[in-house]
Amino acid sequence: MANTKSAAKRARQTVLRTLQNKRALTSIKSLLKKTRTEIGSKNKDNAKAEFQKLSSALDKAVKTGRLHRNAANRQKSKLSRQLAAIA
């Protein structure tokens, strides 16, 4: 329990931010799974579409501070190499 008004406000803000962060990161994980599934099934068109959605979501998460820039770039790089390897 917060002892001051400012501490109570920070607690309220933390609850809201936690929900927003969880929502964003959960959607990124779902998109990541879909992209990996499409790459695994060797369906290049669908994989490319899913990769674009994932890339956009990663960039937005970086912009809002929910994900580190290098982590997002590492994911995009790894998946783009896998996508390029599909014949």
N, C-alpha and C positions, 0 to 999 in steps of 0.2 A: 504494500500500500504506500502510495506517495505521501510525503510529509508536507510538500509545498505545492502551490498552484502550478509552478513551472514544471515540477517533477510529474505532476498529474497530466499535464499537457503532453510532455515528452512520452509518457506511457501510452496515451491515446494515439499519438502519431506513430509510435513504434508498431502498435497493433495494425494500423492501416497499412503502413509500409511493408510489414511482413506479409500481409495478404497479397499486396500488389506484386511483391517480389516472387512469392510462391507461385502465383498465377502465371507470371511471365516465364519463369524457369520451367514450370511444368509443361507449358505449351512448347517450349524449345525442345525439351526432352522427347515429347511426342513427335514433333517434326523430325527430330534426329532419328528416331526409330523408323518412321515411315521412309525417310530417305535411305537409310541402310537397307531396309527391306527391298526397296525398288532397285537399288544398286545390286543387291544379292540376286534378284530375279532377272538381272541382265536386260531390263526394259529401259533403254536409254532415254526415250522421250518422257516417260513418267518420272524417271529418276532425275532428269534435268529440271522438270517442273517442281518436284519436291525440293530439290537442292536450292532453287531460286527462292522458294518460300522460306526455307531454313536460313539462307543467307540474309534475307531481309530481316527476319526475326532476330538473328544474332546481332546484326548491325544496330537495330533499335535497342536491344538490351545493353549493348555497349554504350550507346549514346545516353541512355538514362542511368548508367552506372550500376546496372544489375549484374553485369558480367565484365570480366577483365578483357581488354582489347586483345591481348596476346592469346588468351584462351579461345576467343571467337575466331581469330585468324588461324590458329592451329587446327580447329575443327574444319573450317572452310577449306584449308589447304589439303588436309588429309582426304576429305570427301571429294574434292575436285580431282585429285590424283586417281582415286578409285573410279570416279565417273569417266575420266579420260581413258582408263584401261578397258572399259566396256567396248567390245568390238561391234 
